[in-house]
Amino acid sequence: MKAHILRALNRRPQWQTLTPSKILLVAYILLALAAPAIAPQNPYDPLQIYGWEASSPPGTWGSGGYLYLLGTDGLGRDIVSCILYGLRISLVVSVTSAAIAALIGLTAGVSAAYFGKWADIVIMRLVDLQLSLPTILIALIAIVTLGPGIDRIILALIIAQWASYARLARSVALSETNKSYMDAARLMRLPTSRIIFRHLLPNSIAPAVTLIPIEVGHAVALEATLSFLGLGVPIDKPSLGSTVANGFQYLLTGQYWISLFPGLALFGLIASINLVGEDVRRRLDPRSRQV
């Protein structure tokens, strides 16, 4: 499995694998990293926000001497700045939650396969129960219970996503537990923790490589949904979801730009992550043919 992954990743020269979705995703990441340096204003700093310039249309010159290229929101914050800083929040929340959920889910799935019996029954019944419910419902229940805040959103997304990794890891680990290297580890009486984390888990982790990018895109959408509903990032924080929500009440008055441009940025981010994740899945699929 490991050899197949290495062959798949080196299947084509890197310049041939450069696609619009990858270029767009890299651009999003670079913009998020460079937000403090390139954003016209800091939307967190009230001294840089002029309330009398709230809901200014795109192309308006502000009192600070810079152009509101995409206009301002209902609080007087520059939309471009809100998008740049919002990308930081969306990427940090989604990548962090997906990584921790993968670690927890993989460990749970591998443990269920290794120990079997009651451990397998309990873990997999929890997984079946969670996967029988919509992910957004799980996230909503978790965030209502935990309360708003970025750290609580991350925890809610971890709770909502770990089960997918657990089921996938268990199915792979079941086939690994009967292989010769596992029999040798048991005969050597290695500690259980070493067998799981040094032998079984690394050999069962390959499918997660294809699932993580998809779950990152899913986490971005979940965070935006929770923030839009007012249950995630507070509305005074410039996440993409909260910025879209902040402008929703102004749509009927014709101030479309407050929600439109952050919404387009959010759509592009989710689409680029999903397309890159699909490309990774296709390249790592042993049944795919070399082009």
GIGI-V585747 format. One record per residue. N is the residue number from 0. RES is the residue in one letter. PSI is psi in whole degrees, -180 to 180 (none if undefined). OMEGA is omega as a letter, one per 20 degrees, with the letter a starting at -180 (* if undefined). D_LAST is the distance of its C-alpha to the last C-alpha in whole Angstrom. Layout:
n=(N & N)
res=(RES & RES)
psi=(PSI & PSI)
omega=(OMEGA & OMEGA)
d_last=(D_LAST & D_LAST)
This chain:
n=(0 & 1 & 2 & 3 & 4 & 5 & 6 & 7 & 8 & 9 & 10 & 11 & 12 & 13 & 14 & 15 & 16 & 17 & 18 & 19 & 20 & 21 & 22 & 23 & 24 & 25 & 26 & 27 & 28 & 29 & 30 & 31 & 32 & 33 & 34 & 35 & 36 & 37 & 38 & 39 & 40 & 41 & 42 & 43 & 44 & 45 & 46 & 47 & 48 & 49 & 50 & 51 & 52 & 53 & 54 & 55 & 56 & 57 & 58 & 59 & 60 & 61 & 62 & 63 & 64 & 65 & 66 & 67 & 68 & 69 & 70 & 71 & 72 & 73 & 74 & 75 & 76 & 77 & 78 & 79 & 80 & 81 & 82 & 83 & 84 & 85 & 86 & 87 & 88 & 89 & 90 & 91 & 92 & 93 & 94 & 95 & 96 & 97 & 98 & 99 & 100 & 101 & 102 & 103 & 104 & 105 & 106 & 107 & 108 & 109 & 110 & 111 & 112 & 113 & 114 & 115 & 116 & 117 & 118 & 119 & 120 & 121 & 122 & 123 & 124 & 125 & 126 & 127 & 128 & 129 & 130 & 131 & 132 & 133 & 134 & 135 & 136 & 137 & 138 & 139 & 140 & 141 & 142 & 143 & 144 & 145 & 146 & 147 & 148 & 149 & 150 & 151 & 152 & 153 & 154 & 155 & 156 & 157 & 158 & 159 & 160 & 161 & 162 & 163 & 164 & 165 & 166 & 167 & 168 & 169 & 170 & 171 & 172 & 173 & 174 & 175 & 176 & 177 & 178 & 179 & 180 & 181 & 182 & 183 & 184 & 185 & 186 & 187 & 188 & 189 & 190 & 191 & 192 & 193 & 194 & 195 & 196 & 197 & 198 & 199 & 200 & 201 & 202 & 203 & 204 & 205 & 206 & 207 & 208 & 209 & 210 & 211 & 212 & 213 & 214 & 215 & 216 & 217 & 218 & 219 & 220 & 221 & 222 & 223 & 224 & 225 & 226 & 227 & 228 & 229 & 230 & 231 & 232 & 233 & 234 & 235 & 236 & 237 & 238 & 239 & 240 & 241 & 242 & 243 & 244 & 245 & 246 & 247 & 248 & 249 & 250 & 251 & 252 & 253 & 254 & 255 & 256 & 257 & 258 & 259 & 260 & 261 & 262 & 263 & 264 & 265 & 266 & 267 & 268 & 269 & 270 & 271 & 272 & 273 & 274 & 275 & 276 & 277 & 278 & 279 & 280 & 281 & 282 & 283 & 284 & 285 & 286 & 287 & 288 & 289 & 290)
res=(M & K & A & H & I & L & R & A & L & N & R & R & P & Q & W & Q & T & L & T & P & S & K & I & L & L & V & A & Y & I & L & L & A & L & A & A & P & A & I & A & P & Q & N & P & Y & D & P & L & Q & I & Y & G & W & E & A & S & S & P & P & G & T & W & G & S & G & G & Y & L & Y & L & L & G & T & D & G & L & G & R & D & I & V & S & C & I & L & Y & G & L & R & I & S & L & V & V & S & V & T & S & A & A & I & A & A & L & I & G & L & T & A & G & V & S & A & A & Y & F & G & K & W & A & D & I & V & I & M & R & L & V & D & L & Q & L & S & L & P & T & I & L & I & A & L & I & A & I & V & T & L & G & P & G & I & D & R & I & I & L & A & L & I & I & A & Q & W & A & S & Y & A & R & L & A & R & S & V & A & L & S & E & T & N & K & S & Y & M & D & A & A & R & L & M & R & L & P & T & S & R & I & I & F & R & H & L & L & P & N & S & I & A & P & A & V & T & L & I & P & I & E & V & G & H & A & V & A & L & E & A & T & L & S & F & L & G & L & G & V & P & I & D & K & P & S & L & G & S & T & V & A & N & G & F & Q & Y & L & L & T & G & Q & Y & W & I & S & L & F & P & G & L & A & L & F & G & L & I & A & S & I & N & L & V & G & E & D & V & R & R & R & L & D & P & R & S & R & Q & V)
psi=(-45 & -41 & -38 & -40 & -44 & -40 & -39 & -40 & -25 & 22 & -40 & 156 & 148 & -35 & -26 & -21 & 3 & 115 & 163 & -38 & -39 & -41 & -44 & -42 & -43 & -39 & -42 & -46 & -44 & -40 & -40 & -42 & -35 & 7 & -48 & -26 & -30 & -14 & 137 & -33 & 165 & 107 & -7 & -18 & 109 & -21 & -18 & 2 & 131 & 109 & -30 & -8 & 18 & 143 & 33 & 137 & 163 & 142 & 7 & 138 & 132 & 170 & -23 & -3 & 11 & 160 & 129 & 85 & -42 & 14 & -172 & 164 & -170 & -12 & 0 & 12 & 141 & 129 & -40 & -44 & -40 & -39 & -45 & -46 & -32 & -35 & -39 & -47 & -46 & -44 & -42 & -47 & -48 & -46 & -43 & -48 & -41 & -39 & -45 & -40 & -38 & -44 & -47 & -47 & -42 & -43 & -43 & -44 & -43 & -40 & -40 & -41 & -37 & -48 & -34 & -159 & -128 & -33 & -43 & -42 & -49 & -49 & -46 & -27 & -37 & -42 & -46 & -41 & -45 & -42 & -13 & -11 & 150 & 141 & -39 & -34 & -43 & -45 & -40 & -45 & -42 & -45 & -32 & -37 & -41 & -32 & 166 & 163 & 149 & -43 & -35 & -31 & -44 & -45 & -41 & -40 & -34 & -45 & -37 & -21 & -15 & -30 & -34 & -41 & -38 & -46 & -43 & -44 & -39 & -43 & -36 & -43 & -30 & -37 & -24 & -29 & -22 & 7 & 164 & -36 & -30 & -40 & -40 & -39 & -39 & -41 & -31 & -3 & 43 & 151 & 147 & -42 & -38 & -39 & -42 & -51 & -22 & -21 & -58 & -47 & -48 & -31 & -6 & 3 & -14 & -46 & -26 & -24 & -36 & -25 & -33 & -49 & -37 & -42 & -29 & -46 & -38 & -40 & -38 & -45 & -40 & -44 & -42 & -39 & -46 & -42 & -37 & -36 & -3 & 15 & -2 & -120 & 132 & 152 & -20 & 0 & 137 & 58 & 162 & -42 & -44 & -31 & -41 & -43 & -36 & -30 & -5 & -37 & -14 & -2 & -40 & -17 & 7 & 3 & 68 & -29 & -23 & -38 & -31 & -54 & -44 & -35 & -41 & -40 & -41 & -44 & -45 & -39 & -49 & -43 & -44 & -40 & -45 & -40 & -40 & -40 & -39 & -37 & -41 & -45 & -43 & -39 & -29 & -6 & 118 & -18 & -10 & 148 & 149 & 131 & none)
omega=(r & a & r & r & r & r & a & a & r & a & a & r & a & a & r & a & a & a & r & a & r & r & a & a & r & r & r & a & a & r & r & r & a & a & a & a & a & a & r & r & r & a & r & a & a & r & r & a & a & a & a & r & r & r & r & a & r & r & a & r & a & r & r & r & r & a & r & a & r & r & r & r & a & r & a & a & r & a & r & r & r & r & a & r & r & r & r & a & a & a & r & a & a & a & a & a & a & a & a & r & r & a & a & a & r & r & r & a & r & r & r & r & a & a & a & r & a & r & r & a & a & a & a & r & r & r & r & r & a & a & r & r & r & a & a & r & r & a & r & r & a & a & r & r & a & a & a & a & a & a & r & r & r & r & r & r & r & r & a & a & a & a & r & r & a & a & a & a & a & a & r & a & r & r & a & a & a & a & a & a & r & r & r & r & r & r & r & r & r & r & a & a & r & r & a & a & a & a & a & a & r & a & r & a & a & a & a & r & r & a & a & r & r & a & r & r & r & r & r & a & r & r & r & r & r & r & r & r & r & a & a & r & a & a & r & r & a & r & a & a & a & r & r & r & a & a & a & a & a & a & a & r & r & a & a & a & a & r & a & a & r & r & r & r & r & r & r & r & a & a & a & r & a & r & r & r & r & r & r & r & a & a & a & a & a & a & a & a & r & a & *)
d_last=(20 & 21 & 19 & 16 & 16 & 17 & 13 & 11 & 13 & 13 & 9 & 9 & 12 & 14 & 15 & 11 & 11 & 15 & 15 & 19 & 19 & 19 & 21 & 24 & 24 & 24 & 27 & 29 & 29 & 30 & 33 & 34 & 35 & 37 & 38 & 42 & 42 & 40 & 42 & 45 & 47 & 47 & 47 & 48 & 51 & 54 & 56 & 53 & 53 & 55 & 56 & 58 & 55 & 53 & 51 & 51 & 48 & 45 & 47 & 50 & 51 & 53 & 56 & 54 & 53 & 49 & 47 & 46 & 43 & 42 & 46 & 47 & 48 & 51 & 52 & 51 & 48 & 46 & 43 & 40 & 42 & 42 & 38 & 37 & 39 & 38 & 34 & 36 & 37 & 35 & 32 & 35 & 36 & 32 & 31 & 34 & 34 & 31 & 31 & 34 & 34 & 31 & 33 & 36 & 34 & 32 & 35 & 37 & 34 & 34 & 38 & 38 & 36 & 38 & 41 & 41 & 44 & 46 & 43 & 41 & 43 & 44 & 41 & 39 & 41 & 41 & 37 & 38 & 41 & 39 & 36 & 38 & 39 & 37 & 36 & 38 & 41 & 41 & 40 & 43 & 45 & 44 & 45 & 48 & 49 & 48 & 49 & 48 & 46 & 43 & 43 & 44 & 41 & 39 & 41 & 41 & 37 & 37 & 39 & 37 & 33 & 34 & 34 & 30 & 30 & 32 & 31 & 28 & 29 & 32 & 29 & 27 & 31 & 32 & 30 & 30 & 34 & 35 & 33 & 35 & 34 & 36 & 39 & 39 & 40 & 42 & 44 & 44 & 46 & 44 & 45 & 43 & 42 & 40 & 38 & 37 & 36 & 35 & 33 & 33 & 31 & 29 & 27 & 27 & 26 & 22 & 22 & 24 & 21 & 19 & 23 & 24 & 23 & 23 & 27 & 27 & 27 & 29 & 32 & 32 & 32 & 35 & 37 & 37 & 38 & 41 & 42 & 42 & 44 & 47 & 46 & 43 & 44 & 47 & 47 & 49 & 46 & 43 & 40 & 38 & 39 & 43 & 42 & 41 & 44 & 46 & 46 & 46 & 50 & 50 & 47 & 50 & 52 & 49 & 48 & 44 & 43 & 44 & 41 & 39 & 37 & 37 & 36 & 33 & 32 & 32 & 30 & 27 & 28 & 27 & 24 & 22 & 23 & 21 & 18 & 18 & 18 & 16 & 13 & 15 & 15 & 12 & 10 & 13 & 13 & 13 & 12 & 9 & 6 & 4 & 0)
